Amino acid sequence: MTENLGKQPAHLKSGSDVHLIIQPRDVKLFEALSHLRIVDREQAKAIADFTSLTRVNTRLLKLRHAGLLNRFFFVSAQGGKRAIYCLTKKSAALIGTPTNEIKRPADSFLLGDKFIAHQLALNEVYCACHTVPAAGERAVAKWKIFGGALSPLLSLIPDAYCEIRLHETTRPLFLEVDLGTEGLTVWNKKIEQYLNFATSGEFLRLFATSRFAVLVVTNSEGRLDSLRRLINKITAKIFYLTTFDRMRQQGFWNSIWLRPEGKEPQSLI
């Protein structure tokens, strides 16, 4: 269904009897929401390749009126407010995916919701890695989230899994978004479980490849240093760390990633 929509836009009728032609960029946004569950306006703009905030605002309004998006308002712990959007049953059916809508009244306020804050941060990484430089034929080959533990042998639930590609080289990556709310004891357990997953053969059994890396994107340079020191006590391997500011300023694909030991940032591929 998604391919047909991309080639021949569908026509829908909203509650006000106004026809809406579903564009390929709408389908692209709906498909991203099937993974991400929510997006804010800036993320919708990046995902659907809008060139201005005026255009994305106009389109989001039309999709809401057609019953294809629900809107809520997220108020962060710091007091900032922004509109967020999710799929409806109607838009989920349109792309042939199970609905993952938020069970709250439209336009309600979500105050200090940790899930929303974390998901919006994860979305920022999604948008950054899907913004691929023209040179080098880089691409994101896969993006996956998990509803439970990776394996019956582990309680580990990564924030996401993706595969990035350059020419014939594909690199599997697990992603951890850190907003500074988890204690170092929790992180110590995560580090050990990722190592166990790498050395036990369980990753090879489940993913049919032998190696992976773990990306950690955190909210400050101080937190970055703390996590690097903690990880380096256990391993100097598999982990790559950066901050949201570094990613925003320099880009996901550039040399922004630090290993647990060493001073020189690296690129991933």
C-alpha positions in Angstrom: 0.0 0.0 0.0 2.8 2.4 0.8 4.4 2.0 -2.6 1.1 2.7 -4.4 0.5 5.8 -2.3 3.9 7.1 -3.2 3.3 6.6 -6.9 -0.4 7.6 -7.1 -1.6 9.9 -4.3 -4.8 8.8 -2.5 -7.8 11.1 -2.2 -9.4 11.4 1.2 -12.4 13.5 2.4 -12.2 15.3 5.7 -15.0 16.0 8.1 -15.6 19.4 6.5 -16.1 17.7 3.0 -12.8 19.1 1.7 -10.8 16.6 -0.4 -7.3 16.0 0.6 -4.7 14.5 -1.8 -2.2 12.3 0.1 1.2 13.3 -1.0 4.4 11.1 -0.9 5.8 13.3 1.8 2.7 12.6 3.9 3.3 8.9 3.6 6.9 9.4 4.5 5.8 11.2 7.7 3.3 8.5 8.5 5.9 5.8 8.0 8.3 7.6 10.3 5.6 7.9 12.9 5.0 4.2 12.8 8.5 3.8 14.3 8.8 7.0 16.3 5.3 7.3 17.6 5.4 11.1 18.0 7.1 14.0 16.3 7.3 17.7 16.9 7.0 20.4 14.1 10.7 20.6 13.5 11.1 16.9 13.2 8.1 16.6 10.9 9.8 19.3 8.7 13.0 17.3 8.6 11.4 13.9 8.0 9.0 15.1 5.2 11.5 17.5 3.5 9.5 20.6 4.0 11.4 23.8 3.1 9.8 26.2 5.5 7.9 26.2 8.8 4.9 27.9 7.2 4.5 24.9 4.8 4.9 22.3 7.5 2.4 24.1 9.7 -0.1 24.4 6.9 0.2 20.7 6.0 0.0 19.5 9.7 -3.2 21.5 10.1 -4.7 19.9 7.0 -3.7 16.4 8.1 -5.2 17.0 11.5 -8.5 18.3 10.0 -8.6 15.1 7.8 -8.3 12.9 10.9 -4.9 11.7 9.9 -2.9 13.2 12.8 -3.6 13.8 16.4 -2.0 16.8 18.2 -1.0 17.2 21.8 1.1 19.7 23.7 4.2 18.6 25.6 5.3 20.8 28.5 8.9 19.8 29.5 10.2 19.8 33.0 12.0 23.1 32.2 8.7 24.7 31.2 9.0 24.8 27.4 5.9 23.9 25.4 5.6 22.4 21.9 3.0 20.7 19.8 3.6 17.0 19.1 1.8 14.8 16.6 1.0 11.1 16.3 -0.8 8.7 13.9 -4.5 8.1 14.1 -6.3 4.8 13.3 -7.1 6.3 9.9 -3.5 7.2 9.0 -2.2 3.9 10.4 -4.7 2.0 8.2 -3.6 4.0 5.2 0.0 2.8 5.4 -1.0 -0.7 6.6 0.6 -0.5 10.1 -0.9 -1.2 13.6 -2.0 2.0 15.3 0.3 3.3 18.0 -1.7 6.5 18.8 -1.5 8.1 22.2 -4.6 7.4 24.3 -5.2 11.0 25.4 -7.8 13.6 24.3 -6.6 15.7 21.3 -4.9 19.0 22.3 -4.4 17.8 25.9 -1.3 18.8 27.8 1.4 16.2 28.6 3.2 17.7 31.6 6.8 16.6 32.2 6.2 13.2 30.6 9.5 11.4 30.7 8.5 9.0 27.8 7.7 12.0 25.6 11.0 13.8 26.5 13.0 10.7 25.8 11.2 9.9 22.5 11.7 13.4 21.2 15.4 13.1 22.0 15.6 9.8 20.2 13.7 11.3 17.2 16.4 14.0 17.0 19.0 11.3 16.4 16.7 9.6 13.8 16.4 12.9 11.9 20.2 13.5 12.2 21.2 10.2 10.8 18.6 10.3 8.0 20.1 13.6 6.9 22.7 12.0 4.7 25.6 14.0 3.1 25.3 13.9 -0.7 28.9 12.7 -1.1 29.9 9.2 -0.1 26.7 7.3 -0.8 25.9 7.0 2.9 22.5 5.7 3.9 20.5 4.4 6.8 19.5 0.9 5.8 17.3 0.0 8.8 15.7 1.5 11.9 14.1 -0.7 14.5 12.7 -0.3 18.0 12.0 -3.1 20.5 8.9 -3.9 22.5 10.8 -6.1 24.9 14.2 -7.5 25.7 16.6 -8.4 22.9 16.9 -12.0 24.1 15.5 -14.3 26.8 19.0 -14.4 28.2 19.2 -10.6 28.7 16.9 -7.9 30.1 18.5 -5.4 27.8 16.2 -3.1 25.8 18.1 -0.7 23.5 16.4 2.6 22.6 16.8 1.7 18.9 18.7 -0.4 16.4 19.9 0.8 13.0 22.2 -0.1 10.2 24.2 2.5 8.4 25.8 1.9 5.0 28.6 3.3 2.9 29.0 1.6 -0.5 29.2 -2.1 0.3 29.9 -1.7 4.0 27.1 -2.0 6.5 27.5 -1.3 10.2 25.0 -2.5 12.8 24.4 0.0 15.7 22.4 0.0 18.9 21.4 3.4 20.2 21.2 4.7 23.7 19.8 8.2 24.3 20.9 9.6 27.7 19.2 12.6 29.3 21.1 12.3 32.5 18.2 10.8 34.5 19.6 7.2 34.8 22.1 6.5 37.6 25.5 5.1 36.9 24.5 1.8 38.5 21.9 1.4 35.8 24.5 2.3 33.2 27.0 -0.2 34.7 24.5 -3.0 34.1 23.8 -1.8 30.5 27.5 -1.9 29.7 27.9 -5.4 31.0 24.8 -6.6 29.2 26.0 -5.2 25.9 29.3 -6.9 26.3 27.6 -10.2 27.2 25.5 -9.8 24.1 28.6 -9.3 22.0 30.7 -12.1 23.4 28.0 -14.8 24.0 27.2 -15.4 20.4 23.6 -14.3 21.0 23.9 -11.2 18.7 25.3 -13.5 15.9 22.4 -15.9 16.4 19.7 -13.2 16.3 21.2 -10.7 13.7 23.2 -13.1 11.5 26.3 -10.9 11.8 29.2 -10.9 14.3 29.9 -7.3 15.3 27.9 -4.3 16.4 28.6 -0.9 18.1 26.7 1.0 20.7 26.1 4.7 20.2 25.4 6.9 23.2 24.1 10.4 22.7 24.0 12.4 25.9 22.9 15.9 27.0 26.1 17.5 28.2 29.9 17.4 28.1 30.1 16.6 31.8 27.8 13.7 31.4 29.8 12.5 28.4 33.0 12.5 30.4 31.3 10.6 33.3 30.0 7.9 31.0 33.3 7.5 29.2 35.1 7.0 32.4 32.5 4.5 33.6 32.6 2.5 30.4 36.4 2.6 30.2 36.6 0.8 33.6 34.9 -2.2 31.9 35.8 -2.0 28.2 37.4 0.3 25.6 35.5 -1.5 22.8 32.1 -1.3 21.0 31.0 2.1 22.5 30.9 5.4 20.7 29.7 8.6 22.5 28.8 12.1 21.7 26.5 14.9 22.8 23.4 16.4 21.3 25.1 19.7 20.8 28.0 18.1 18.9 25.5 16.3 16.7 23.5 19.4 16.0 26.5 21.5 15.2 28.6 19.1 13.2 26.2 16.4 12.0 25.7 12.7 12.8 28.0 11.5 10.0 31.0 13.6 10.9 33.9 13.0 13.3 31.9 13.6 16.5 32.2 10.3 18.2 34.5 9.6 21.2 35.6 6.1 22.3 35.8 5.3 26.0 39.5 6.1 25.8 41.4 8.5 23.6 40.9 12.1 22.8 40.4 12.2 19.0 36.7 12.1 17.8 35.9 9.6 15.0 33.3 9.1 12.4 31.3 5.9 12.4 31.9 4.8 8.8 
